[in-house]
C-alpha cells in the first residue's frame, strides 16, 4: 500500500498539463535562416518602389571577428545576382542610413526563390574595411538550406528583405549564427 501511494505521488509530481490544441498556433510556412554570423542592427518595413510590395527589412552586420561564410537561408534557387558600383559604407552606419540614400552605396543584390515559390531578397552593402562578397552560385543554381554559397571577406553589412506576411523571430541587437538562427517564418498565403 505505501508503494502504491508513493508511486501515485510521483506520477502526480510529473504530470503533464493539458494544453488545449485549439489555443496553439500551427505554422505551415517555411523557415528563413540567417545567411551570416553577426548581429541584428535594425528591423523595419520596406516597400519596393517598383512593384509596391511590402517587405520586412532586417539589417544585419558582420564584424571582423565573425565567421565570413555565407549560407543559404532556405532551400532555394538563385534568380538574380548583380553587383552595383558606388561608394562604400562603414558597417557601423548600416542602421543609420535611410532607405532612399542606401541605393547610392555600392552593393550586390541577390534574389532567391524558395521551393514553395516564395521570393526573398538580400543586399550585401560594400564595406569600407571589407570587400564585396564572393558568391559561388550563379542564376539558376539551386541549393539546400544552410549550404555555404560564398564568403564575405572581412565582413560587412547585409540587408534581408522577407516578403509579407511573415513572422520575424529576432530582435534588434541579437547575436545570430549563420545557417542556424531562424530570422523569420514565411506564412503560407493559402
Secondary structure, DSSP 8 states (H G I E B T S, - for coil): -HHHHHHHHHHHHT------GGGS----SEEEE-SSSEEEEEEEEEE-TTT--EEEEEEEE--TTS--EEE-SSSEEEEEEEEE--B-B-GGGTTTS-HHHHTTB-EEEEEEEETTS-EEEEEEE-BSSS---EE---TT-EE-TT-EEEE-TT--EEEEEEESSEEE---TT-EE-TTTSEEEEE----
